[in-house]
Amino acid sequence: MSLYKFNKGDTLLNTLVARPSYNFFIYQNDLYLNEHEPMSGAYSSSVTNVPPGYVNLYELNVNRSSSNLIYPFVYPRYDQTFALSSLPTSSQVQQITGSISGSYPLSSSISLFYFASTDATVKHKLLSLKNTINYYRPMSPHFNYSGQIPAGSTYRTRNLDEENINLINIPAIITGNNIKKGSVSLKYYVSGTMVAELTDYKNERGELVQVSGAIAANDGKVAGLVLYNEGFILLTGAWALDTSHQEDYIGDGNDNPKWIYYGSALSETFTGISTPSSSYTFDFQATEKIPNLTMLAHANRGELNYSNNPTFISSSSTLPTITTGSLYYKENPERAIKNIVSSSFTQTTGSFEKITYITKIGIYDEYKNLIAVANLANPVRKREKDSFTFKLKMDL
């Protein structure tokens, strides 16, 4: 096996940016992702091993039964300790003599929280976003946790601690690096008819503006904020979207549909809420930045034309005579290399030439540990006069 070091210019590190689209449909306490209906059947639960509407990180344990799931594990060593998140103290780890295991798959989905203006016990969750909201104030005056914000042609005083807020949390498994600006859209349906839509595509500053609805007077109003990098959406719109319809959205009596009630039956704040006439969609694009390493592996002329494969030696060659001593190990140097050069005549071969076939390229780290293997679709014939360059790519 020959080892070669990548020279300057043989490696290129770049970043690929992907924009995966997500569509969540919310009805009652059911969640559907990208219009995928829940699978039915006796073995449907083992296909993805995650609930409907959830994303499976790295697509682990797909199509596996619950008794045959892969899982992470480590072994404690005498000179160091290892612990998974379920074992918080080193003393616990030191008492373990076997392996320490975790569980897969890792999955997550969007979650909703309703913060009532009168409920101070849950305000600390919203308060943790205060500095983040104020940080984006240069983007828009609406990013003001407590103070003056635009209200049409005038200004009004707002304090999020004293208002009803609907918070949508989007986990990093879905958003990746961030939410793409201008891609967010929230739609509110009553009896299958859209009564209002929020979007940020007009300004891309994080303001969720109502662009269409059953009540035209509400168009143009800012009903929420998008924290692109953190994966949060705050809905603050408390105006009626349809005055002809009412439901018990938060278990406090019937009321008209409002943005603060968006997806209330799915909200983790409530249990047992039923809104059979209301449904919702949530669309956005995530940003996935994937580091990509491009490597150029060279097979130069006159190199890589010897193989340790036994078939490289002619079968008519005598068995090698091995001589050993205290300072050397020597094999028979007279072994004949098999000639596979084709000839125009039958029952004969052409002039001898050393030929190998390249089938795999291994990538090693600085400590000569094999970290990747590139398999060629078809073996490449390498003659002494040939020179090849193989382009390899690896996501980091």
Secondary structure, 3 states (H helix, E strand, C coil): CCCCCCCCCCEEEEEEEECCEEEEEEECCEEEECCCCCCCCCCCHHHHCCCCCCEEHHHCCCCCCCCCCCCCEECCECCECCCCCCCCCHHHHHCCCCCEECCCCCEECCEEEEECCCCCCCHHHHHCCHHHHHHCCCCCCCCCCEEEEEECCEEEEEEHHHCCEEEEECCHHHHECEECCCCCEEEEEECCEEEEEEECCCCCCCEEEEEEECCHHHCCCEEEEEECCCCEEEECCCCCCCCCCCECCCCCCCECCCHHHCCHHHCCCCCCCCCCCEEEEEEEEEEEEEEEEEEEEEECCCCCCCCCCHHHECCCCCCCCCEECCCCEECCCCCCECCCCCCCCCCCCCCCCCEEEEEEEEEECCCCCEEEEEEEEEEEEEECCCCEEEEEEEEC
